[in-house]
Amino acid sequence: MCNIVHYMNYIYTKNQRDGVMDKNKLNSLIERYEEVYVVASRKINSMMEEQLEIELTKDQFTTLRFLNFFGPCPSSELAELCDVNRSAITAMVDRLVSKGFATRIPSDTDRRVILIKITEQGKIVLEKGQEKVHQFIGSILHHFEEKEIEQFITMYEKIARVLTDQIEREV
């Protein structure tokens, strides 16, 4: 949330130079965003974990999605993908391994490197989870017109790009 507030202030500064938006209007929009974001994200995260009902937290589910999409990868890369530190990813991988959803394998190119790989059982539980998430998200999105959904997704993609660009500039 801090990043989006920083971004909104950046936009305000830029727009102020361009004569587009006054500070009161921007502050009002930021407050509306914060209120909606906090309420919606808490409810969605809570409801998604309830919907999963598959022995996975939302973070474990996301980790399995990354492993399934990107294939086996070192824990350092997985930590970066999940935007967590190495100790957090180690704990998460340990739980996934203990449940049989992931495994550690040596790299073919460098035996010193250990890769994390999704198991067949992990793929099955991921598929079940994805079906439930799609049903859940669909139950929310059916309240909107296709054009509204497209606009929402486009705006969210733009926010993600801006945040990614901002983080890359800071590094």
C-alpha positions as CSV (number, residue, x, y, z in Angstrom):
1,M,0.0,0.0,0.0
2,C,2.9,2.4,0.7
3,N,4.1,2.0,-2.8
4,I,0.8,3.0,-4.3
5,V,0.6,6.0,-2.0
6,H,4.1,7.0,-3.1
7,Y,3.1,6.5,-6.7
8,M,-0.1,8.5,-6.3
9,N,2.0,11.3,-4.8
10,Y,4.4,11.1,-7.7
11,I,1.5,11.3,-10.1
12,Y,0.2,14.3,-8.2
13,T,3.5,16.1,-8.4
14,K,3.7,15.3,-12.2
15,N,0.1,16.3,-12.8
16,Q,0.5,19.4,-10.7
17,R,3.4,20.5,-13.0
18,D,1.1,19.7,-15.9
19,G,-1.9,21.4,-14.2
20,V,-4.0,18.2,-14.1
21,M,-5.1,17.4,-10.5
22,D,-5.2,19.4,-7.3
23,K,-3.8,18.1,-4.0
24,N,-7.2,17.8,-2.3
25,K,-8.6,15.7,-5.1
26,L,-5.5,13.5,-5.1
27,N,-5.8,13.1,-1.3
28,S,-9.4,12.1,-1.6
29,L,-8.6,9.5,-4.2
30,I,-5.8,8.1,-2.1
31,E,-8.1,7.8,0.9
32,R,-10.7,6.0,-1.2
33,Y,-8.1,3.7,-2.6
34,E,-6.7,2.9,0.9
35,E,-10.2,2.1,2.3
36,V,-11.2,-0.1,-0.7
37,Y,-7.8,-1.8,-0.8
38,V,-7.8,-2.7,2.9
39,V,-11.4,-4.0,3.0
40,A,-11.3,-5.8,-0.4
41,S,-7.8,-7.4,0.0
42,R,-8.6,-8.7,3.5
43,K,-11.9,-10.2,2.4
44,I,-10.6,-11.7,-0.8
45,N,-7.5,-13.2,0.9
46,S,-9.6,-14.7,3.7
47,M,-12.3,-16.0,1.3
48,M,-9.6,-17.4,-1.1
49,E,-8.0,-19.4,1.8
50,E,-11.5,-20.7,2.8
51,Q,-12.2,-21.6,-0.9
52,L,-8.9,-23.5,-1.3
53,E,-9.9,-26.0,1.4
54,I,-6.9,-28.1,0.2
55,E,-4.4,-28.0,3.0
56,L,-2.7,-24.9,1.5
57,T,-2.3,-21.3,2.5
58,K,-2.6,-18.7,-0.1
59,D,1.2,-18.2,-0.1
60,Q,1.8,-21.9,-0.5
61,F,-0.7,-22.0,-3.4
62,T,1.1,-19.1,-5.0
63,T,4.4,-20.8,-4.6
64,L,3.1,-24.0,-6.3
65,R,1.7,-21.9,-9.1
66,F,5.2,-20.4,-9.7
67,L,6.9,-23.8,-9.5
68,N,4.3,-25.2,-12.0
69,F,4.8,-22.3,-14.4
70,F,8.5,-21.8,-14.2
71,G,9.6,-25.3,-13.5
72,P,12.3,-26.4,-11.0
73,C,14.2,-23.4,-9.6
74,P,16.6,-22.7,-6.8
75,S,15.1,-21.4,-3.6
76,S,16.8,-18.0,-4.1
77,E,14.9,-17.5,-7.3
78,L,11.7,-18.8,-5.8
79,A,12.1,-16.3,-2.9
80,E,12.5,-13.5,-5.4
81,L,9.4,-14.6,-7.4
82,C,7.4,-14.8,-4.1
83,D,8.8,-11.5,-2.9
84,V,10.0,-13.0,0.4
85,N,13.3,-13.5,2.1
86,R,15.3,-16.8,1.9
87,S,14.4,-17.9,5.4
88,A,10.7,-17.5,4.7
89,I,10.9,-19.4,1.4
90,T,12.9,-22.2,3.1
91,A,10.1,-22.6,5.7
92,M,7.5,-22.6,3.0
93,V,9.3,-25.1,0.9
94,D,9.8,-27.3,4.0
95,R,6.0,-27.3,4.5
96,L,5.4,-28.1,0.8
97,V,7.9,-30.9,0.9
98,S,6.5,-32.4,4.1
99,K,3.0,-32.4,2.5
100,G,4.4,-34.1,-0.6
101,F,3.6,-31.1,-2.9
102,A,7.2,-30.2,-3.7
103,T,10.6,-31.9,-3.7
104,R,14.2,-30.9,-3.7
105,I,16.4,-32.2,-6.5
106,P,20.0,-31.6,-7.5
107,S,20.6,-29.4,-10.6
108,D,21.7,-31.3,-13.8
109,T,24.3,-28.7,-14.5
110,D,25.7,-28.0,-11.1
111,R,25.3,-30.7,-8.4
112,R,25.9,-28.1,-5.7
113,V,22.7,-26.3,-6.6
114,I,19.4,-27.7,-5.2
115,L,16.2,-27.0,-7.2
116,I,12.7,-27.0,-5.9
117,K,10.2,-28.9,-8.0
118,I,6.5,-29.4,-7.9
119,T,5.4,-33.0,-7.5
120,E,2.6,-34.8,-9.3
121,Q,0.6,-34.6,-6.0
122,G,1.4,-30.9,-5.9
123,K,0.1,-30.5,-9.5
124,I,-3.1,-32.2,-8.5
125,V,-3.7,-30.1,-5.5
126,L,-2.8,-27.0,-7.5
127,E,-5.3,-27.9,-10.2
128,K,-8.1,-28.4,-7.6
129,G,-7.1,-25.1,-6.0
130,Q,-7.1,-23.3,-9.3
131,E,-10.6,-24.6,-10.1
132,K,-11.9,-23.3,-6.7
133,V,-10.2,-19.9,-7.2
134,H,-11.7,-19.5,-10.7
135,Q,-15.1,-20.3,-9.3
136,F,-14.6,-17.8,-6.5
137,I,-13.3,-15.0,-8.7
138,G,-16.0,-15.8,-11.2
139,S,-18.6,-15.4,-8.5
140,I,-17.3,-11.9,-7.9
141,L,-16.7,-10.8,-11.5
142,H,-20.2,-11.9,-12.7
143,H,-21.6,-8.8,-10.9
144,F,-19.8,-6.6,-13.5
145,E,-20.0,-6.0,-17.2
146,E,-17.2,-7.3,-19.4
147,K,-16.1,-3.8,-20.2
148,E,-15.8,-3.0,-16.4
149,I,-13.8,-6.2,-15.8
150,E,-11.4,-5.4,-18.7
151,Q,-10.9,-1.8,-17.3
152,F,-10.3,-3.2,-13.8
153,I,-7.7,-5.8,-15.1
154,T,-6.0,-3.2,-17.3
155,M,-5.7,-0.7,-14.4
156,Y,-4.3,-3.5,-12.1
157,E,-1.8,-4.5,-14.8
158,K,-0.7,-0.9,-15.1
159,I,-0.3,-0.6,-11.3
160,A,1.8,-3.8,-11.3
161,R,4.0,-2.4,-14.2
162,V,4.5,1.0,-12.4
163,L,5.4,-0.7,-9.1
164,T,7.8,-3.1,-10.9
165,D,9.4,-0.2,-12.8
166,Q,9.7,1.8,-9.6
167,I,11.3,-1.1,-7.7
168,E,13.8,-1.7,-10.6
169,R,14.8,2.0,-10.5
170,E,15.4,1.9,-6.8
171,V,17.7,-1.1,-7.1
